[in-house]
Amino acid sequence: MNLRVLEVLVAVGCLALFIVLLVTLPKLMGEAMQGLAYVVALIIFIAVLSIAGYLIDKKVA
């Protein structure tokens, strides 16, 4: 698969995951921990995007 296509697919998938987390985590964690839910969603998004970038880089090398 073309590397650029793979990177775009990973980016779109991670963005979709981030949007799903932003919608579901505050509902799951309750109103008292709503701010923490947004931080957790951001941390998960960054972690998944970093791991995906690392794996793509490892595949290319």
C-alpha positions as CSV (number, residue, x, y, z in Angstrom):
1,M,0.0,0.0,0.0
2,N,1.2,3.5,-0.8
3,L,2.7,5.2,2.3
4,R,0.7,8.4,1.9
5,V,-2.6,6.6,1.6
6,L,-1.7,4.6,4.8
7,E,-0.9,7.8,6.7
8,V,-4.1,9.5,5.6
9,L,-6.2,6.4,6.6
10,V,-4.5,6.3,10.0
11,A,-5.0,10.0,10.6
12,V,-8.7,9.8,9.6
13,G,-9.2,6.7,11.8
14,C,-7.5,8.4,14.8
15,L,-9.7,11.5,14.3
16,A,-12.8,9.4,14.2
17,L,-11.7,7.7,17.4
18,F,-11.0,11.0,19.0
19,I,-14.5,12.3,18.1
20,V,-16.1,9.1,19.5
21,L,-14.1,9.4,22.7
22,L,-15.1,13.1,23.1
23,V,-18.8,12.1,22.8
24,T,-18.8,8.9,24.9
25,L,-16.3,9.4,27.7
26,P,-18.1,12.4,29.4
27,K,-21.3,10.4,29.4
28,L,-19.6,7.3,30.9
29,M,-17.6,9.2,33.5
30,G,-20.4,11.4,34.7
31,E,-20.8,15.1,35.1
32,A,-18.5,15.4,38.1
33,M,-15.5,14.1,36.1
34,Q,-16.4,15.7,32.8
35,G,-13.2,17.7,32.5
36,L,-11.1,14.7,33.3
37,A,-13.0,12.8,30.5
38,Y,-11.8,15.3,27.9
39,V,-8.2,15.1,29.1
40,V,-8.4,11.3,29.0
41,A,-9.8,11.4,25.5
42,L,-6.9,13.7,24.4
43,I,-4.3,11.4,26.0
44,I,-5.7,8.3,24.3
45,F,-5.8,10.1,21.0
46,I,-2.2,11.2,21.3
47,A,-1.1,7.8,22.4
48,V,-2.9,6.0,19.5
49,L,-1.6,8.5,16.9
50,S,1.9,8.2,18.3
51,I,1.9,4.4,18.2
52,A,0.4,4.4,14.7
53,G,3.2,6.8,13.5
54,Y,5.8,4.6,15.1
55,L,4.5,1.4,13.5
56,I,4.3,3.1,10.1
57,D,7.8,4.4,10.5
58,K,9.0,1.0,11.5
59,K,7.3,-0.6,8.4
60,V,9.0,1.9,6.1
61,A,12.5,1.3,7.5
